[in-house]
Amino acid sequence: MYLYAAFLGGSPAAGRMGEDHEVVFVIASDSREAKKLATSKWSGKGRGHVDAVQRIDQVDGYEIALAQVARKGGDRTDLHSFN
């Protein structure tokens, strides 16, 4: 299993010219499975689609390791908005 980042796109919100986007993370065995899982995490209006997926093995010289936790399901991420 690997960590994937997925860039999702979808229908624009009212009054917007371009489509909305968001980044989600999924754990999958390959990019095809990652695409399927990521699509289900779209939180925008309408039906979302995957613009890109990237497997993440290493970031800034740190190797990424996965460990399954006892509590399954859901994500635990902090959002820090600077807008």
C-alpha positions in Angstrom: 0.0 0.0 0.0 1.2 3.5 -0.8 0.3 7.1 0.0 -1.1 9.0 -3.0 -2.0 12.7 -3.4 -4.8 13.4 -5.8 -5.7 16.7 -7.5 -9.5 16.7 -8.0 -11.5 19.0 -10.2 -15.2 19.6 -10.6 -18.0 21.9 -11.6 -17.4 25.5 -10.7 -19.4 27.1 -7.9 -22.0 29.8 -8.9 -20.4 32.9 -10.3 -17.0 31.2 -11.1 -15.5 30.9 -14.5 -13.2 27.9 -13.8 -13.7 24.6 -12.1 -13.1 24.1 -8.4 -10.2 22.0 -7.2 -9.0 20.3 -4.1 -6.2 17.9 -3.0 -7.0 14.7 -1.2 -4.9 11.9 0.1 -5.6 8.2 -0.2 -3.9 4.8 0.6 -4.0 2.5 -2.4 -2.0 -0.4 -4.0 -1.7 1.4 -7.4 -2.6 4.6 -9.2 -5.8 3.1 -10.7 -7.2 2.2 -7.2 -6.0 5.6 -5.9 -8.0 7.4 -8.7 -11.2 5.4 -7.7 -10.8 6.2 -4.0 -9.9 9.8 -4.5 -13.0 10.4 -6.6 -15.2 9.4 -3.7 -13.6 12.1 -1.6 -14.8 15.0 -3.8 -16.5 17.5 -1.5 -17.5 20.1 -4.2 -20.7 20.5 -6.1 -21.7 18.0 -8.8 -19.5 15.2 -9.8 -15.7 15.5 -9.3 -13.0 14.0 -11.5 -9.3 13.3 -11.0 -6.9 15.6 -12.8 -3.8 13.8 -11.5 -2.5 11.4 -8.9 1.0 11.1 -7.5 2.5 8.4 -5.3 4.4 9.8 -2.4 7.4 7.8 -1.2 9.7 10.5 -0.1 9.4 14.3 0.8 12.3 16.6 1.5 14.7 13.7 2.2 12.2 11.9 4.5 10.9 8.5 3.6 7.1 8.0 4.0 6.0 5.0 6.0 2.5 3.8 6.6 1.2 2.3 9.8 -2.4 1.1 10.1 -4.2 2.4 13.2 -6.7 0.5 15.3 -9.5 3.0 14.4 -10.4 2.5 10.7 -12.0 4.9 8.4 -12.0 8.6 8.0 -9.1 11.1 7.8 -7.4 13.0 10.5 -5.8 16.1 9.0 -5.4 19.7 10.3 -6.2 22.5 7.9 -4.3 25.8 8.3 -5.7 28.4 6.0 -3.7 31.5 5.3 -6.2 33.5 3.2 
